[in-house]
Amino acid sequence: MLSNIKIVLVETSHPGNIGAVARAMKNMKMTNLWLVAPKIFPSADATSRASGADDILARATVCQSLEEAIADCQLVIGASARCRTISWPELTPRQCAEKLAVEAQTAKAAIIFGRENSGLKNHELDLCRYLLRIPCNSEYSSLNLAAAVQVICYELFVASGQTHEIMIGDKGEDPLATTEQMEMFYDHLYEALTDIGFMHPDKSKSIMRRLRRLFNRAQLDTKEVDILRGILRMSQGHKRNQ
């Protein structure tokens, strides 16, 4: 799906912005960059700002008109931060990604970003089926070009289903605790809290219910349960020795 989507930049004035866009695209597995009449390209500034996304720049297609860039596209979406006197059907980045997740499976699509200082002109928006607007601070709604592209590419990446769960530390190396192990832990926890005088007979059920919810959200693995039960044993031992 992502390979069927073009990111089209119209008359970009600063080559560093082209490099920053290439970097934003590569982070989200987007590779199809088109440049319409860039002021300076190729450029060392673009390569420097790409920070390793040189391959995106090397494959970028340069053309002289927007019509040429989108000639083979069935769905064209124009990004704009400005309100227009003529209304277009509008999409948020998430709505745009959800639409393209379906349509770009078989059709070619383009998302067009205008000039840094003035955006897209009305006659360029006439070529678009939808207007794409990024919700942001109404008192300061000026995103730089690469930031805007990053937001859109992120939503496309998520909609494509290519995200993966990020593990913290050694989480995932040990299997999750079984129901039996968790029930033994909860019995031990209740016993330890009673031993140290924390449990009140009238509130023990509600407290244990809340503690269950807390530990269930954590999805403890076997090693973590062993560590917690070791702490409980130590606390019980200290209490009994007093």
C-alpha positions in Angstrom: 0.0 0.0 0.0 2.7 2.5 0.9 4.6 2.0 -2.3 1.5 3.2 -4.2 1.5 6.6 -2.5 3.5 9.5 -3.8 4.7 12.3 -1.6 4.7 15.3 -3.9 6.5 18.6 -3.0 5.7 21.6 -5.1 8.4 24.3 -5.7 10.2 23.7 -2.5 12.6 26.6 -2.0 15.0 25.2 0.6 16.9 22.0 -0.3 17.3 21.2 3.4 13.6 20.8 3.6 13.7 18.2 0.9 16.3 16.2 2.8 14.2 16.4 6.0 11.2 15.2 4.2 13.2 12.2 2.8 14.2 11.4 6.4 10.6 11.6 7.6 9.5 9.3 4.8 12.2 6.7 5.4 11.3 6.5 9.1 7.8 5.4 8.0 8.8 3.1 5.1 7.6 5.6 2.5 9.9 5.7 -0.6 8.0 7.4 -3.5 9.1 11.1 -3.5 8.3 13.5 -6.4 9.6 17.0 -6.6 7.9 19.6 -8.8 10.2 22.4 -9.9 12.4 22.5 -6.8 14.5 25.6 -6.6 17.7 23.7 -5.8 18.1 20.0 -6.3 20.2 17.9 -5.9 22.0 19.7 -3.1 24.5 18.9 -0.4 22.1 20.6 2.1 19.4 18.0 1.1 21.8 15.1 1.6 23.0 16.4 4.9 19.4 16.9 6.3 18.4 13.5 5.0 20.6 11.9 7.7 21.0 8.5 6.0 17.9 8.7 3.7 20.1 9.3 0.7 18.4 6.5 -1.2 15.1 8.3 -1.0 16.7 11.4 -2.6 18.5 9.3 -5.2 15.2 7.7 -6.3 13.2 11.0 -6.2 11.6 12.0 -9.5 12.0 15.6 -10.5 9.4 17.1 -12.9 8.4 20.6 -14.0 4.6 20.5 -13.5 2.2 19.2 -10.9 0.1 17.7 -13.7 3.0 15.5 -14.7 3.6 14.3 -11.1 0.0 13.1 -10.6 -0.8 12.0 -14.2 -1.0 8.3 -13.3 -2.8 8.8 -9.9 -6.4 7.8 -9.3 -6.6 9.6 -5.9 -5.0 13.0 -5.3 -5.0 14.7 -1.9 -3.7 18.3 -1.2 -2.3 19.4 2.2 -3.1 22.9 3.3 -3.1 24.8 6.6 -5.1 27.8 5.3 -8.8 28.2 5.2 -10.1 28.4 1.6 -13.0 30.5 0.3 -14.1 27.6 -1.8 -14.8 24.5 0.3 -13.3 21.2 -0.5 -14.1 17.8 1.2 -11.7 17.7 4.1 -9.8 14.9 5.7 -7.7 14.7 8.9 -4.4 12.8 8.7 -6.1 9.7 10.3 -9.1 9.8 7.9 -6.7 10.2 5.0 -4.7 7.2 6.1 -7.8 5.1 6.6 -9.0 5.9 3.2 -5.7 5.2 1.5 -5.3 2.0 3.4 -8.2 0.7 1.3 -7.9 2.6 -1.9 -4.1 2.5 -2.3 -4.1 -1.3 -2.3 -4.9 -1.2 -6.0 -4.9 2.5 -7.0 -2.0 5.0 -7.2 -2.4 8.0 -4.9 -0.6 11.3 -4.3 -0.4 13.6 -1.3 0.7 17.1 -2.4 2.5 19.6 -0.1 2.9 23.2 -1.3 5.5 25.9 -1.0 7.0 26.6 2.4 5.7 30.2 2.5 2.4 30.0 0.6 1.3 26.4 0.3 -0.8 25.3 -2.7 -2.5 27.7 -5.0 -6.2 27.3 -5.7 -5.7 26.0 -9.3 -3.4 23.3 -7.8 -6.1 22.4 -5.3 -8.5 22.1 -8.2 -6.6 18.9 -9.2 -7.2 17.4 -5.7 -10.2 15.3 -4.7 -9.7 16.1 -0.9 -8.1 18.8 1.2 -5.9 17.4 4.0 -5.6 19.5 7.2 -3.6 18.7 10.3 -5.4 19.8 13.5 -3.2 21.9 15.6 -3.0 25.0 17.8 -5.5 27.6 16.3 -3.3 30.4 17.5 -0.2 29.0 15.8 -0.9 26.6 13.0 2.3 26.8 11.1 4.0 23.4 10.7 7.2 23.2 8.8 7.2 21.1 5.7 9.0 18.0 7.1 6.9 18.0 10.3 3.7 18.0 8.3 5.0 15.2 6.1 6.1 13.2 9.2 2.6 13.4 10.7 1.0 12.1 7.5 3.5 9.4 6.9 3.2 8.2 10.5 -0.6 7.8 10.1 -0.1 6.0 6.8 2.5 3.7 8.5 0.1 2.8 11.3 -2.8 2.3 8.9 -0.7 -0.1 6.8 -0.5 -2.4 9.8 3.3 -2.4 10.0 3.7 -1.2 13.6 5.1 -3.6 16.1 5.0 -3.7 19.9 8.1 -2.2 21.5 9.5 -4.2 24.4 11.1 -2.4 27.3 14.3 -3.9 28.9 14.1 -7.7 29.0 10.3 -7.9 28.8 9.3 -10.8 26.7 12.3 -13.1 27.5 10.3 -15.0 30.1 6.8 -16.4 29.5 3.8 -14.7 31.0 2.6 -16.0 34.3 -0.2 -18.6 34.1 -3.5 -18.2 35.8 -2.5 -20.7 38.4 0.8 -18.8 39.2 -1.2 -15.5 39.4 -3.7 -17.0 41.8 -0.9 -18.3 44.0 0.6 -14.8 43.9 -2.7 -13.2 44.9 -3.1 -15.7 47.8 0.5 -14.9 48.9 -0.1 -11.2 48.6 -3.3 -11.3 50.7 -1.4 -13.4 53.4 1.5 -11.0 53.5 -0.7 -7.9 53.7 -2.6 -9.5 56.5 0.6 -10.4 58.3 1.9 -6.8 58.2 -1.4 -5.4 59.4 -2.3 -3.6 56.2 -5.6 -5.5 55.5 -8.8 -4.4 57.2 -11.4 -7.1 57.4 -14.2 -4.8 56.1 -12.1 -3.6 53.1 -10.0 -6.6 52.2 -12.2 -7.7 49.2 -12.2 -4.3 47.5 -8.5 -3.8 48.1 -7.7 -7.2 46.6 -9.9 -6.5 43.6 -8.1 -3.2 42.9 -4.7 -4.9 43.4 -5.8 -7.7 40.9 -6.7 -5.0 38.4 -3.3 -3.3 38.9 -1.2 -6.4 38.4 -3.4 -7.8 35.6 -2.7 -4.6 33.6 1.0 -5.2 34.1 0.9 -8.7 32.5 3.5 -10.1 34.8 5.9 -12.8 33.5 7.1 -15.7 35.6 10.3 -14.1 36.7 8.5 -10.9 37.8 6.1 -13.0 39.9 9.0 -14.8 41.5 10.6 -11.4 42.4 7.4 -10.1 43.9 6.8 -13.3 45.9 10.4 -13.0 47.2 9.7 -9.5 48.4 6.6 -10.7 50.1 8.5 -13.5 51.9 11.1 -11.1 53.1 8.5 -8.7 54.4 6.8 -11.5 56.2 10.0 -12.7 57.7 11.0 -9.3 59.0 7.5 -8.9 60.6 7.6 -12.3 62.3 11.1 -11.6 63.7 10.0 -8.3 65.4 
